[in-house]
Amino acid sequence: MKVRKLSAATAILASGALVLSACAPGDDTENGNGNGGTNGDADPGIAEGQVFTVEPEDGGLADLGADFETANDEIRVSLGPQPFNSYNGQTPSNYNVYNSTIVDRLFSGFSYVGTDLEIYQNEEFGSYEVINEDPFTVEYTINDEVEWSDGTPVTVADYVLDWAHQRYLGEGQFDGLSPNLGTYVPDGPQAESYDSKTFTVEYPDGPYADWELMIGAAHPSHVVAEETGISQEELVTAILEGDEDLIEDIAETWNTIWDTDPGTLPDAELIPSSGPYILSDWQDGEYVTLEANEDYWGTPPGVSTLIFQFVDNAAHVQALQNGDLHAIVPTETVDTRNELENLVEQGEHAMHIGDKATWEHLDIQYGEGSPFAETPELAEAFALCVPRDQILENLIHPVNPDAELLNAREVLNFQPDYDEIVAETYDGRYDTADVEAAAEIIQEHDAEGTEILIGHNAQERRHDTVELIQASCNEAGFEIVDGGDVDIDIAAGEWDVALFAWSGSGQIASGLNIYGWDRDNDEPRPQNWNNYNNDVVSDAFEAIATSDDEDEIQEHIITLEQGLWEDLHGIPLYVHPGITAWDSSIANVRPTPAQSQLVWNIEQWQRVSE
């Protein structure tokens, strides 16, 4: 067994973004948008005090070798207090970074995003290749040994179900997250039989920009079929032939069988795993336990037990020091950084600091009942009174003195095209609060005392952000209400302004699902939670989704950024600084800036002694 300690390296991201089918709420209710990239010189996963059993060759998973075995050990990790929701993380209400980091251990697929935000094929699971350019067609092959933990083979049937919840969305159908696979692959996966290990996917209008990420992991179709009272073959036939009545029954099953009361797992036969771990225990608000999948067909997981604990951010460092936790992703504050630096100096822990592909923002609600729907001009007043510069200076500069205001959404300010795009789209008018100008607009519309409910997830830094907004915007004439202590569903749009973050993983066209409008059904797309509708912006995103020309994509980004600023869809604030720390006796820990966070390769972690 090779153990190697590496020297210090801080990750600074810098290259072009791939701007996927959906995005996830991430860091403290961050919801994923696909911005990211690296400078190609430093691996973002490298940190001082880090050890490896096998040194990785690139940003992908390390080849641990044929002798790697599961150790009878337990690793406890906390990404924050955000709870686990469901085995099915592909519904709008369950799709967030924190749920995904757990359920991703239960599902294997064709590809994954590495620490460098590059896309890697998962060759243990299968392979894929382009077999025709016109029409653009991709052939997928699942390896023969790949099966669910109940012994059922993983086949094309699982991917037909995955396609269905992106094809048949809406009233009485699937409560799916994104329509993209169903839109760009209208005929669904094609194979010789429902139980085939090889299938093709055809894009009749040309390749979707994120086609490599469109087909990944899938849910167990045999479970859905059995619970619906049909065979797996009948499920596949009904979906591909558009049998509306049977599809409605299948969708009802998919929507409901995995949802239970918090802290109660579905029956074990309903939640098989195709990944290295299985769900074992769930204590609501406390922890989720994963146990090694004894029938896993790939490289064995590093330890027998993983426990994801939902620990308040303020308690992370002490819990790590006490050994109650072995790895943490705390809120980035200057106190946390200082405490961790002192802890690392003692020689038993490692820490990583670097930019994250995660950005904080304020979204403005334009749906019915919001004051901005009734009087859109108040959005301008709100933007003018938000003290963006103070938020940056007071809350982010103590952690990252070099941080700058973020003035775009589809490109982050560590990326090479950022300055050029911002120069064409934003003139700096909202950098500093202008309380007098905001007050004039409020008075003009007789809106003094208008309540603005800011919804967030009650994280300390967000409370502090709202306090700064209150001090400024209340002076202008609004009455800002801190919704962090109120039971608010961000994804349901139960707010006037939402304060959260999108977290990305090297995607190009994910913004279509966030900012776009479903014009066929005249309704917002699944993650368009503030009911934003602009045909120019939707057109630009749709063009990006099918373009492979970098210059053309940049022009479309400029167009949509101009529209988003002109309409005041929302207000970007800053890119998150990232801090992670862990017990340095645990090998193979490799932080990533992507939304998969610290645990993207947790199945490779294993405690070693030097």
VEXDREN-2710 file (C-alpha; in Angstrom, 1 decimal):
% VEXDREN-2710
k/r/px/py/pz
1/MET/0.0/0.0/0.0
2/LYS/1.4/3.3/-1.1
3/VAL/1.0/6.3/1.3
4/ARG/2.3/9.7/0.1
5/LYS/2.0/13.1/1.8
6/LEU/1.7/16.0/-0.6
7/SER/2.9/19.6/-0.3
8/ALA/0.5/22.5/-0.1
9/ALA/-1.5/23.7/-3.1
10/THR/-4.4/26.1/-3.1
11/ALA/-7.0/25.6/-5.8
12/ILE/-7.6/28.6/-8.0
13/LEU/-10.1/27.9/-10.7
14/ALA/-9.7/29.7/-14.0
15/SER/-10.8/28.1/-17.3
16/GLY/-13.8/28.1/-19.5
17/ALA/-17.1/27.0/-18.1
18/LEU/-19.3/24.4/-19.5
19/VAL/-22.5/26.3/-18.8
20/LEU/-26.7/20.1/-17.7
21/SER/-30.0/19.1/-17.6
22/ALA/-30.6/20.4/-14.2
23/CYS/-28.8/22.1/-11.4
24/ALA/-28.7/21.5/-7.7
25/PRO/-29.3/23.7/-4.6
26/GLY/-25.9/23.5/-3.1
27/ASP/-23.9/25.0/-0.2
28/ASP/-26.4/25.7/2.5
29/THR/-29.3/25.3/0.0
30/GLU/-27.2/25.9/-3.0
31/ASN/-28.9/24.8/-6.1
32/GLY/-26.6/23.7/-8.9
33/ASN/-25.8/25.8/-11.9
34/GLY/-23.1/24.6/-14.3
35/ASN/-20.3/27.0/-14.0
36/GLY/-16.8/25.8/-13.5
37/GLY/-13.3/25.0/-14.8
38/THR/-9.7/24.9/-13.7
39/ASN/-6.5/26.5/-14.7
40/GLY/-5.0/23.2/-15.8
41/ASP/-1.9/23.8/-13.6
42/ALA/-3.0/22.9/-10.1
43/ASP/-5.2/20.0/-9.2
44/PRO/-8.0/21.5/-7.1
45/GLY/-8.0/18.2/-5.1
46/ILE/-4.5/18.7/-3.7
47/ALA/-4.0/19.9/-0.1
48/GLU/-1.3/20.0/2.5
49/GLY/-1.3/17.0/4.9
50/GLN/-3.1/14.8/2.4
51/VAL/-2.3/11.0/2.0
52/PHE/-3.1/8.5/-0.7
53/THR/-3.1/4.8/-0.9
54/VAL/-2.6/5.3/-4.7
55/GLU/-1.7/8.6/-6.1
56/PRO/-4.2/9.8/-8.7
57/GLU/-3.0/10.3/-12.2
58/ASP/-5.5/13.1/-13.1
59/GLY/-8.7/14.7/-11.8
60/GLY/-10.6/11.4/-12.1
61/LEU/-11.0/8.5/-9.7
62/ALA/-7.7/6.8/-8.8
63/ASP/-7.1/3.2/-9.9
64/LEU/-6.9/1.6/-6.4
65/GLY/-5.9/-1.8/-7.8
66/ALA/-7.2/-5.3/-7.6
67/ASP/-6.1/-5.8/-4.0
68/PHE/-8.1/-2.9/-2.5
69/GLU/-10.6/-4.3/0.1
70/THR/-13.2/-2.9/2.3
71/ALA/-12.0/-2.1/5.8
72/ASN/-14.2/-2.8/8.8
73/ASP/-14.3/0.9/9.8
74/GLU/-16.6/3.8/10.1
75/ILE/-16.2/7.3/8.7
76/ARG/-18.4/10.2/9.8
77/VAL/-18.8/13.3/7.7
78/SER/-20.9/16.4/7.8
79/LEU/-21.7/18.8/5.0
80/GLY/-23.8/20.9/7.3
81/PRO/-27.2/20.7/9.0
82/GLN/-29.3/20.3/5.8
83/PRO/-31.4/17.1/6.0
84/PHE/-31.6/14.1/3.8
85/ASN/-34.9/14.0/1.8
86/SER/-35.4/10.9/-0.3
87/TYR/-33.9/8.0/-2.2
88/ASN/-35.4/9.6/-5.3
89/GLY/-33.4/12.8/-5.7
90/GLN/-34.8/13.6/-9.1
91/THR/-37.9/15.5/-8.1
92/PRO/-37.9/19.3/-7.8
93/SER/-38.5/19.1/-4.0
94/ASN/-35.8/16.6/-3.4
95/TYR/-33.1/17.8/-5.8
96/ASN/-30.3/19.5/-3.8
97/VAL/-26.6/19.1/-3.3
98/TYR/-27.0/17.6/0.1
99/ASN/-29.4/14.9/-0.9
100/SER/-27.4/14.2/-4.0
101/THR/-24.1/13.7/-2.1
102/ILE/-25.8/10.8/-0.2
103/VAL/-27.9/9.1/-2.9
104/ASP/-25.0/9.3/-5.4
105/ARG/-23.4/6.6/-3.3
106/LEU/-26.3/4.3/-4.2
107/PHE/-26.3/4.7/-8.0
108/SER/-23.6/4.1/-10.6
109/GLY/-23.6/5.5/-14.1
110/PHE/-21.7/6.0/-17.3
111/SER/-19.8/9.2/-16.3
112/TYR/-18.8/11.5/-13.5
113/VAL/-17.1/14.9/-13.1
114/GLY/-13.6/14.9/-11.6
115/THR/-11.8/17.5/-9.4
116/ASP/-10.8/19.3/-12.5
117/LEU/-14.4/19.6/-13.7
118/GLU/-13.6/17.3/-16.6
119/ILE/-16.0/14.5/-17.6
120/TYR/-14.7/11.0/-17.1
121/GLN/-16.2/7.7/-18.3
122/ASN/-16.9/5.2/-15.5
123/GLU/-15.4/2.2/-17.2
124/GLU/-16.3/-0.1/-14.3
125/PHE/-19.9/0.5/-15.1
126/GLY/-19.8/0.6/-18.9
127/SER/-18.9/2.6/-22.0
128/TYR/-20.3/4.9/-24.6
129/GLU/-19.2/6.2/-28.0
130/VAL/-20.6/8.3/-30.8
131/ILE/-21.5/5.9/-33.7
132/ASN/-23.1/8.4/-36.0
133/GLU/-22.8/12.2/-36.5
134/ASP/-26.0/12.7/-38.5
135/PRO/-28.2/12.1/-36.8
136/PHE/-26.0/12.4/-33.8
137/THR/-26.2/8.9/-32.2
138/VAL/-24.5/7.5/-29.1
139/GLU/-24.2/3.8/-28.2
140/TYR/-24.1/2.8/-24.6
141/THR/-23.0/-0.5/-23.2
142/ILE/-23.5/-1.6/-19.6
143/ASN/-21.0/-4.1/-18.4
144/ASP/-22.3/-7.7/-18.0
145/GLU/-21.7/-7.9/-14.2
146/VAL/-23.5/-4.6/-13.3
147/GLU/-26.6/-5.3/-11.3
148/TRP/-28.7/-4.0/-8.5
149/SER/-28.0/-5.1/-5.0
150/ASP/-31.1/-7.4/-5.1
151/GLY/-29.5/-9.3/-8.0
152/THR/-31.5/-7.7/-10.8
153/PRO/-29.4/-6.7/-13.8
154/VAL/-29.1/-3.0/-14.7
155/THR/-30.4/-2.8/-18.3
156/VAL/-31.8/-0.4/-20.8
157/ALA/-35.2/-0.6/-19.0
158/ASP/-33.8/1.5/-16.2
159/TYR/-32.7/4.2/-18.7
160/VAL/-36.1/4.1/-20.4
161/LEU/-37.6/5.0/-17.0
162/ASP/-35.0/7.7/-16.6
163/TRP/-36.0/9.1/-20.0
164/ALA/-39.7/8.9/-19.1
165/HIS/-39.5/11.2/-16.1
166/GLN/-37.9/13.8/-18.4
167/ARG/-40.3/13.2/-21.3
168/TYR/-43.7/12.9/-19.5
169/LEU/-43.8/15.8/-17.0
170/GLY/-46.8/17.6/-15.8
171/GLU/-50.2/17.2/-14.3
172/GLY/-50.9/13.5/-13.6
173/GLN/-47.5/12.5/-14.9
174/PHE/-44.0/12.4/-13.6
175/ASP/-42.9/15.0/-11.0
176/GLY/-39.6/15.2/-12.9
177/LEU/-36.9/17.7/-12.5
178/SER/-35.9/18.5/-16.1
179/PRO/-37.4/17.9/-19.6
180/ASN/-34.1/18.0/-21.4
181/LEU/-33.5/14.4/-22.1
182/GLY/-37.1/13.9/-23.2
183/THR/-36.9/17.0/-25.4
184/TYR/-33.6/16.4/-27.2
185/VAL/-34.1/12.6/-27.4
186/PRO/-37.7/12.4/-28.4
187/ASP/-37.8/8.7/-29.2
188/GLY/-36.0/7.5/-26.0
189/PRO/-33.3/4.9/-25.6
190/GLN/-33.5/2.1/-28.3
191/ALA/-32.5/-1.5/-27.8
192/GLU/-33.2/-5.0/-29.2
193/SER/-35.1/-5.9/-26.0
194/TYR/-36.1/-4.4/-22.7
195/ASP/-33.4/-6.4/-20.9
196/SER/-30.6/-5.5/-23.2
197/LYS/-27.3/-4.2/-21.9
198/THR/-26.6/-2.1/-25.0
199/PHE/-28.8/0.7/-26.3
200/THR/-28.6/3.8/-28.5
201/VAL/-29.7/7.4/-28.0
202/GLU/-30.4/9.6/-31.0
203/TYR/-30.4/13.4/-31.1
204/PRO/-32.3/14.2/-34.3
205/ASP/-31.5/17.9/-34.2
206/GLY/-27.8/17.5/-33.5
207/PRO/-25.9/17.0/-30.2
208/TYR/-27.1/18.5/-27.0
209/ALA/-24.2/20.5/-25.5
210/ASP/-24.1/18.4/-22.4
211/TRP/-24.8/15.1/-24.1
212/GLU/-22.1/13.3/-22.1
213/LEU/-23.9/14.0/-18.9
214/MET/-27.4/13.3/-20.2
215/ILE/-27.2/9.6/-19.6
216/GLY/-25.7/8.8/-16.2
217/ALA/-27.3/6.8/-13.4
218/ALA/-30.8/5.5/-13.3
219/HIS/-33.5/4.3/-10.9
220/PRO/-34.6/0.7/-10.6
221/SER/-37.3/0.1/-13.2
222/HIS/-38.0/-3.4/-11.9
223/VAL/-39.1/-1.9/-8.6
224/VAL/-41.4/0.6/-10.2
225/ALA/-42.8/-2.0/-12.5
226/GLU/-43.6/-4.4/-9.7
227/GLU/-45.2/-1.7/-7.5
228/THR/-47.3/-0.6/-10.5
229/GLY/-48.5/-4.2/-11.0
230/ILE/-46.9/-4.8/-14.4
231/SER/-43.8/-6.5/-15.8
232/GLN/-40.6/-4.7/-16.6
233/GLU/-41.2/-5.4/-20.3
234/GLU/-44.7/-3.9/-20.1
235/LEU/-43.3/-0.8/-18.4
236/VAL/-40.8/-0.3/-21.2
237/THR/-43.3/-0.9/-24.0
238/ALA/-45.9/1.5/-22.4
239/ILE/-43.3/4.3/-22.0
240/LEU/-41.8/4.0/-25.5
241/GLU/-45.2/3.6/-27.2
242/GLY/-46.8/6.5/-25.3
243/ASP/-49.5/4.6/-23.5
244/GLU/-51.0/7.5/-21.6
245/ASP/-53.0/5.5/-19.1
246/LEU/-50.2/3.2/-18.1
247/ILE/-47.7/6.0/-18.1
248/GLU/-49.9/7.8/-15.6
249/ASP/-49.8/4.7/-13.3
250/ILE/-46.1/4.3/-13.7
251/ALA/-45.5/8.0/-12.9
252/GLU/-47.7/7.8/-9.8
253/THR/-45.6/5.0/-8.6
254/TRP/-42.3/6.8/-9.4
255/ASN/-43.6/9.9/-7.7
256/THR/-44.7/8.3/-4.5
257/ILE/-43.0/4.9/-3.6
258/TRP/-39.8/6.5/-2.3
259/ASP/-41.4/9.3/-0.3
260/THR/-41.8/8.6/3.4
261/ASP/-42.1/10.4/6.7
262/PRO/-38.8/12.1/7.6
263/GLY/-36.6/9.5/9.3
264/THR/-38.4/6.5/7.9
265/LEU/-36.7/4.6/5.1
266/PRO/-38.8/2.9/2.5
267/ASP/-38.9/-0.9/2.7
268/ALA/-35.5/-2.4/1.8
269/GLU/-36.8/-4.1/-1.4
270/LEU/-37.8/-0.7/-2.7
271/ILE/-34.4/0.9/-2.5
272/PRO/-31.8/-1.4/-4.1
273/SER/-28.4/0.0/-4.9
274/SER/-26.3/-0.1/-8.1
275/GLY/-23.5/1.7/-6.2
276/PRO/-20.9/0.9/-3.6
277/TYR/-23.2/1.5/-0.6
278/ILE/-26.8/0.8/0.5
279/LEU/-29.1/2.9/2.7
280/SER/-29.1/1.4/6.2
281/ASP/-30.5/3.9/8.7
282/TRP/-32.0/7.4/8.8
283/GLN/-32.6/9.5/11.9
284/ASP/-34.3/12.7/10.8
285/GLY/-32.2/15.8/11.5
286/GLU/-29.4/13.6/12.9
287/TYR/-27.8/11.3/10.4
288/VAL/-28.0/8.8/7.5
289/THR/-26.1/5.6/7.7
290/LEU/-24.8/3.8/4.6
291/GLU/-23.4/0.2/4.7
292/ALA/-21.1/-1.3/2.1
293/ASN/-23.0/-3.1/-0.7
294/GLU/-21.7/-6.7/-0.3
295/ASP/-22.8/-7.6/-3.8
296/TYR/-21.2/-4.6/-5.5
297/TRP/-19.6/-5.5/-8.8
298/GLY/-17.0/-2.8/-8.9
299/THR/-14.0/-1.8/-6.8
300/PRO/-15.0/-2.5/-3.2
301/PRO/-15.7/0.6/-1.1
302/GLY/-13.0/1.7/1.3
303/VAL/-14.9/1.3/4.6
304/SER/-17.9/-0.7/5.8
305/THR/-19.9/2.2/7.2
306/LEU/-20.4/5.8/6.2
307/ILE/-22.4/8.1/8.4
308/PHE/-23.6/11.5/7.1
309/GLN/-24.3/13.6/10.1
310/PHE/-26.4/16.8/10.0
311/VAL/-24.3/19.0/12.3
312/ASP/-24.7/22.7/12.7
313/ASN/-21.9/24.6/10.9
314/ALA/-20.8/26.3/14.2
315/ALA/-20.1/22.9/15.8
316/HIS/-18.0/21.5/12.9
317/VAL/-14.5/22.3/13.9
318/GLN/-15.0/21.2/17.5
319/ALA/-16.5/17.9/16.4
320/LEU/-13.6/17.4/14.0
321/GLN/-11.1/18.1/16.8
322/ASN/-12.9/15.7/19.2
323/GLY/-13.0/12.9/16.6
324/ASP/-16.8/13.0/16.5
325/LEU/-16.5/13.8/12.8
326/HIS/-13.8/12.8/10.4
327/ALA/-14.4/15.2/7.6
328/ILE/-16.3/18.5/7.4
329/VAL/-17.4/21.2/4.9
330/PRO/-18.0/24.2/7.3
331/THR/-19.4/27.6/6.5
332/GLU/-16.6/29.7/5.3
333/THR/-15.9/32.3/8.0
334/VAL/-12.7/33.9/9.2
335/ASP/-13.2/32.3/12.6
336/THR/-13.6/28.9/11.0
337/ARG/-10.5/29.4/8.9
338/ASN/-8.4/30.4/11.9
339/GLU/-9.6/27.5/14.0
340/LEU/-8.9/25.0/11.3
341/GLU/-5.4/26.5/10.6
342/ASN/-4.6/26.1/14.3
343/LEU/-5.9/22.5/14.2
344/VAL/-3.9/21.6/11.1
345/GLU/-0.7/22.9/12.8
346/GLN/-1.0/20.2/15.3
347/GLY/-0.4/17.7/12.6
348/GLU/-3.4/15.4/12.7
349/HIS/-5.7/17.1/10.2
350/ALA/-5.7/18.4/6.7
351/MET/-7.4/21.5/5.3
352/HIS/-8.1/22.7/1.8
353/ILE/-9.0/26.3/0.7
354/GLY/-10.0/27.2/-2.8
355/ASP/-12.7/28.8/-4.9
356/LYS/-15.9/26.8/-5.4
357/ALA/-18.1/26.6/-8.5
358/THR/-20.8/27.9/-6.3
359/TRP/-22.3/31.4/-6.3
360/GLU/-24.5/33.3/-3.9
361/HIS/-27.5/35.3/-5.3
362/LEU/-30.8/37.0/-4.5
363/ASP/-33.7/35.8/-6.8
364/ILE/-36.7/38.1/-7.1
365/GLN/-40.2/36.5/-7.2
366/TYR/-42.4/37.6/-10.1
367/GLY/-45.2/35.0/-9.4
368/GLU/-48.7/35.9/-8.2
369/GLY/-48.8/37.4/-4.7
370/SER/-45.4/38.9/-4.7
371/PRO/-45.1/42.7/-4.5
372/PHE/-42.8/42.6/-7.5
373/ALA/-45.5/41.0/-9.6
374/GLU/-47.9/43.7/-8.7
375/THR/-45.3/46.5/-9.1
376/PRO/-42.3/45.4/-11.1
377/GLU/-40.6/48.8/-10.6
378/LEU/-40.0/47.8/-7.0
379/ALA/-37.4/45.3/-8.2
380/GLU/-35.3/48.2/-9.3
381/ALA/-35.7/49.9/-5.9
382/PHE/-34.7/46.6/-4.1
383/ALA/-31.6/46.2/-6.3
384/LEU/-30.6/49.8/-5.6
385/CYS/-30.8/49.4/-1.8
386/VAL/-29.0/46.1/-1.5
387/PRO/-25.5/46.9/-0.2
388/ARG/-23.6/44.4/-2.4
389/ASP/-20.2/46.0/-1.6
390/GLN/-20.8/45.8/2.2
391/ILE/-21.9/42.2/2.0
392/LEU/-18.7/41.3/0.2
393/GLU/-16.5/43.4/2.5
394/ASN/-18.1/42.3/5.8
395/LEU/-18.8/38.6/5.1
396/ILE/-16.4/37.4/2.4
397/HIS/-13.3/39.5/2.5
398/PRO/-12.3/38.2/6.0
399/VAL/-12.2/34.7/4.5
400/ASN/-10.9/35.6/1.0
401/PRO/-9.5/39.1/0.7
402/ASP/-9.2/38.8/-3.1
403/ALA/-12.9/38.1/-3.6
404/GLU/-14.8/40.4/-6.0
405/LEU/-18.5/41.1/-6.6
406/LEU/-20.0/38.7/-9.1
407/ASN/-21.6/40.5/-11.9
408/ALA/-22.8/37.5/-14.1
409/ARG/-24.6/34.2/-13.7
410/GLU/-23.4/31.9/-16.5
411/VAL/-19.7/32.7/-16.1
412/LEU/-17.9/33.1/-12.8
413/ASN/-15.3/35.8/-12.1
414/PHE/-12.3/33.3/-12.1
415/GLN/-13.0/32.3/-15.7
416/PRO/-11.2/33.8/-18.6
417/ASP/-14.2/35.3/-20.5
418/TYR/-15.7/36.9/-17.4
419/ASP/-14.4/40.4/-17.9
420/GLU/-15.3/40.5/-21.5
421/ILE/-18.8/39.3/-20.9
422/VAL/-19.5/41.7/-18.0
423/ALA/-18.2/44.6/-20.0
424/GLU/-21.0/44.0/-22.5
425/THR/-23.8/43.3/-20.0
426/TYR/-23.4/45.2/-16.7
427/ASP/-22.5/48.9/-16.0
428/GLY/-21.9/48.7/-12.2
429/ARG/-25.1/50.5/-11.2
430/TYR/-25.8/48.1/-8.3
431/ASP/-22.3/47.7/-6.9
432/THR/-23.0/50.2/-4.1
433/ALA/-26.4/50.9/-2.4
434/ASP/-28.2/54.0/-3.5
435/VAL/-30.8/54.4/-0.8
436/GLU/-32.1/57.8/-2.0
437/ALA/-32.8/56.5/-5.5
438/ALA/-34.5/53.4/-4.1
439/ALA/-36.6/55.6/-1.8
440/GLU/-37.7/57.8/-4.8
441/ILE/-39.1/54.7/-6.6
442/ILE/-40.9/53.4/-3.5
443/GLN/-42.5/56.8/-2.9
444/GLU/-43.4/57.2/-6.6
445/HIS/-45.4/54.0/-6.4
446/ASP/-46.9/54.7/-2.9
447/ALA/-45.2/51.6/-1.7
448/GLU/-43.7/52.7/1.7
449/GLY/-43.8/49.9/4.2
450/THR/-44.0/47.1/1.6
451/GLU/-42.9/43.9/3.2
452/ILE/-40.2/41.9/1.4
453/LEU/-39.8/38.3/2.7
454/ILE/-36.3/37.0/2.1
455/GLY/-36.3/33.2/2.2
456/HIS/-33.2/31.3/3.1
457/ASN/-32.1/28.3/5.1
458/ALA/-31.2/30.0/8.4
459/GLN/-27.5/29.7/7.9
460/GLU/-25.5/32.2/9.9
461/ARG/-23.9/34.1/7.0
462/ARG/-27.3/34.4/5.3
463/HIS/-28.8/35.9/8.5
464/ASP/-25.9/38.4/8.5
465/THR/-26.6/39.2/4.8
466/VAL/-30.2/39.9/5.5
467/GLU/-29.3/42.1/8.4
468/LEU/-27.2/44.3/6.1
469/ILE/-30.0/44.4/3.6
470/GLN/-32.5/45.3/6.3
471/ALA/-30.3/48.2/7.5
472/SER/-30.2/49.7/4.0
473/CYS/-33.5/48.8/2.4
474/ASN/-35.6/49.6/5.5
475/GLU/-34.1/53.1/5.3
476/ALA/-35.3/53.3/1.7
477/GLY/-38.9/52.4/2.7
478/PHE/-39.2/48.7/2.5
479/GLU/-39.8/46.4/5.5
480/ILE/-37.4/43.5/5.0
481/VAL/-38.5/40.3/6.8
482/ASP/-35.8/37.7/7.5
483/GLY/-37.4/34.4/6.4
484/GLY/-34.6/32.2/7.6
485/ASP/-36.5/31.2/10.8
486/VAL/-39.7/30.6/8.9
487/ASP/-40.6/27.2/7.3
488/ILE/-40.2/28.2/3.7
489/ASP/-39.9/25.9/0.7
490/ILE/-37.4/27.6/-1.6
491/ALA/-38.3/25.3/-4.5
492/ALA/-42.0/26.2/-4.1
493/GLY/-41.3/29.9/-4.5
494/GLU/-42.7/30.8/-1.1
495/TRP/-40.8/34.0/-0.9
496/ASP/-40.5/37.5/-2.3
497/VAL/-36.7/37.2/-2.6
498/ALA/-34.7/34.0/-2.2
499/LEU/-31.2/34.1/-0.9
500/PHE/-29.3/30.9/-1.9
501/ALA/-26.6/29.6/-4.2
502/TRP/-26.3/27.5/-7.3
503/SER/-23.6/24.9/-7.4
504/GLY/-22.2/23.6/-10.6
505/SER/-20.4/20.7/-12.2
506/GLY/-18.9/21.6/-15.6
507/GLN/-22.2/22.0/-17.4
508/ILE/-23.1/24.2/-20.4
509/ALA/-26.8/24.4/-20.7
510/SER/-28.2/24.0/-17.2
511/GLY/-29.4/27.6/-17.0
512/LEU/-32.2/26.7/-19.5
513/ASN/-34.0/24.8/-16.7
514/ILE/-33.5/27.8/-14.3
515/TYR/-34.3/30.8/-16.4
516/GLY/-36.2/29.4/-19.3
517/TRP/-39.9/29.2/-20.0
518/ASP/-41.7/26.1/-21.3
519/ARG/-43.4/27.8/-24.2
520/ASP/-45.3/24.6/-25.4
521/ASN/-47.1/24.4/-22.1
522/ASP/-46.9/28.1/-21.2
523/GLU/-45.4/27.5/-17.8
524/PRO/-42.0/27.9/-16.0
525/ARG/-39.4/25.2/-16.4
526/PRO/-39.0/23.0/-13.3
527/GLN/-36.3/25.0/-11.6
528/ASN/-37.6/28.4/-12.7
529/TRP/-38.9/29.1/-9.2
530/ASN/-39.5/32.8/-9.6
531/ASN/-41.7/32.5/-12.7
532/TYR/-39.3/34.5/-14.9
533/ASN/-40.3/34.7/-18.6
534/ASN/-38.3/36.3/-21.3
535/ASP/-38.3/34.9/-24.9
536/VAL/-34.9/36.4/-25.7
537/VAL/-33.3/34.7/-22.7
538/SER/-35.0/31.4/-23.4
539/ASP/-33.9/31.6/-27.1
540/ALA/-30.3/32.2/-26.1
541/PHE/-30.3/29.2/-23.7
542/GLU/-31.9/27.0/-26.3
543/ALA/-29.2/28.1/-28.8
544/ILE/-26.4/27.4/-26.4
545/ALA/-27.8/23.9/-25.7
546/THR/-27.3/22.9/-29.4
547/SER/-24.1/24.8/-30.2
548/ASP/-20.5/23.6/-30.3
549/ASP/-19.0/27.0/-31.4
550/GLU/-17.3/28.7/-28.4
551/ASP/-17.6/32.2/-29.9
552/GLU/-21.3/31.7/-30.7
553/ILE/-21.9/30.4/-27.2
554/GLN/-20.2/33.5/-25.7
555/GLU/-22.4/35.8/-27.8
556/HIS/-25.5/34.0/-26.6
557/ILE/-24.3/34.3/-23.0
558/ILE/-23.9/38.1/-23.5
559/THR/-27.5/38.2/-24.8
560/LEU/-29.0/36.4/-22.0
561/GLU/-26.9/38.2/-19.3
562/GLN/-28.2/41.5/-20.8
563/GLY/-31.7/40.3/-20.5
564/LEU/-31.3/39.0/-17.0
565/TRP/-29.9/42.3/-15.8
566/GLU/-32.5/44.4/-17.6
567/ASP/-35.3/42.4/-16.2
568/LEU/-33.7/42.1/-12.8
569/HIS/-34.3/38.3/-12.6
570/GLY/-32.1/38.5/-9.5
571/ILE/-28.9/39.9/-8.1
572/PRO/-25.6/37.9/-8.1
573/LEU/-23.5/38.5/-5.1
574/TYR/-20.2/36.5/-4.9
575/VAL/-18.5/33.2/-5.6
576/HIS/-18.2/31.1/-2.5
577/PRO/-14.8/30.6/-0.9
578/GLY/-14.4/26.9/-0.1
579/ILE/-13.0/25.3/3.1
580/THR/-12.9/21.6/3.8
581/ALA/-11.0/19.7/6.5
582/TRP/-10.5/16.1/7.5
583/ASP/-8.7/13.7/9.7
584/SER/-5.4/13.3/7.9
585/SER/-5.2/9.5/8.7
586/ILE/-8.0/9.1/6.1
587/ALA/-6.4/8.5/2.7
588/ASN/-7.7/9.5/-0.8
589/VAL/-9.7/12.5/0.3
590/ARG/-9.7/14.9/-2.6
591/PRO/-11.8/18.1/-2.5
592/THR/-13.5/19.3/-5.6
593/PRO/-15.0/22.7/-6.5
594/ALA/-18.0/21.0/-8.1
595/GLN/-21.4/20.5/-6.5
596/SER/-20.5/16.9/-5.5
597/GLN/-18.3/18.6/-2.8
598/LEU/-15.8/16.8/-0.7
599/VAL/-17.5/13.4/-0.9
600/TRP/-17.4/12.9/-4.7
601/ASN/-15.0/10.0/-4.2
602/ILE/-15.9/9.0/-0.6
603/GLU/-16.1/5.3/-1.6
604/GLN/-12.3/5.5/-2.1
605/TRP/-11.6/6.8/1.4
606/GLN/-9.8/4.5/3.8
607/ARG/-8.0/5.0/7.1
608/VAL/-4.3/4.2/7.0
609/SER/-1.3/4.5/9.3
610/GLU/2.1/5.7/8.2
END
